[in-house]
Amino acid sequence: MSADDLENFEAERELQLAHEYQDVAGMFRFAVETERRFYLANDVKVTVTGEAARPLIEVELTDAWVWDMYRKTRFIPKVKVLTFKDVNVEELPQAEL
């Protein structure tokens, strides 16, 4: 496989993932961004522990979808993320009927 073939494959996977995101985003209440991943979830619990200078952030997600083009299954019942870096949690606007 050439470098161009690999680049085209990754671009196609990324495009498929973007389309999937648009299809499923309305099913979730929260968008969660960590330094490594982007998630959609219906329940988010954030706990901060440790020293104030270097806090440990624990994020528990329930009924989640993960933005990862190499993962076979992106729908995950429970996710637990531990990090020392920033975590962004946004409540998504509800679609009006």
C-alpha positions in Angstrom: 0.0 0.0 0.0 1.5 3.3 -1.0 1.5 6.5 1.1 -1.2 8.0 -1.2 -3.4 4.9 -0.7 -3.1 5.1 3.0 -3.8 8.9 3.0 -6.9 8.3 0.8 -8.1 5.5 3.1 -7.8 7.7 6.2 -9.5 10.6 4.5 -12.4 8.3 3.5 -12.7 6.9 7.0 -12.7 10.4 8.5 -15.5 11.5 6.1 -17.5 8.4 7.0 -17.0 9.3 10.7 -18.1 12.9 10.2 -21.3 11.6 8.5 -21.9 9.2 11.4 -21.5 12.0 13.9 -24.1 14.1 12.1 -26.5 11.1 12.2 -26.1 10.4 15.9 -25.5 13.8 17.5 -29.2 14.4 18.1 -29.4 11.2 20.3 -27.1 12.6 23.0 -27.3 15.3 25.7 -23.6 16.1 26.2 -20.4 16.6 24.1 -17.2 15.8 26.0 -13.7 16.6 24.8 -10.5 15.3 26.4 -6.9 15.6 25.3 -7.2 12.3 23.5 -10.8 11.8 22.4 -14.2 13.4 21.7 -17.4 11.8 23.0 -21.1 12.2 22.9 -23.0 10.9 26.0 -26.3 11.0 27.7 -25.0 11.2 31.2 -21.7 12.7 32.4 -20.2 12.7 35.9 -17.0 14.7 36.6 -15.0 14.2 39.8 -11.9 16.1 40.7 -9.5 14.7 43.3 -5.8 15.0 44.2 -3.7 18.0 44.9 -4.9 21.5 43.8 -1.6 21.9 41.9 -2.1 18.7 39.9 -5.7 17.5 40.2 -6.8 14.2 38.8 -10.0 14.5 36.7 -12.3 11.4 36.5 -15.0 11.5 33.9 -17.7 8.8 33.8 -19.9 8.7 30.7 -23.0 6.6 30.3 -24.5 5.7 26.9 -21.7 7.2 24.9 -20.4 7.4 21.3 -16.7 8.0 20.7 -15.1 9.8 17.7 -12.4 7.2 16.7 -12.1 6.1 13.1 -10.2 3.0 14.0 -12.7 1.6 16.5 -15.1 -1.1 15.3 -17.8 -0.2 17.8 -18.2 3.5 18.6 -21.3 3.1 20.8 -20.2 2.3 24.4 -22.4 1.7 27.4 -19.9 3.1 30.0 -16.7 5.0 29.7 -14.3 6.1 32.4 -11.6 8.6 31.6 -8.8 9.6 34.0 -6.7 12.6 33.1 -4.6 15.4 34.5 -5.4 17.6 31.5 -8.4 19.8 30.6 -11.8 18.3 30.0 -14.6 20.2 28.3 -18.2 19.2 28.9 -21.0 20.9 26.9 -24.7 20.4 27.2 -26.0 20.1 23.6 -29.1 22.0 22.6 -32.2 19.9 22.5 -33.8 19.5 19.1 -37.2 21.2 18.9 -40.2 19.1 17.9 
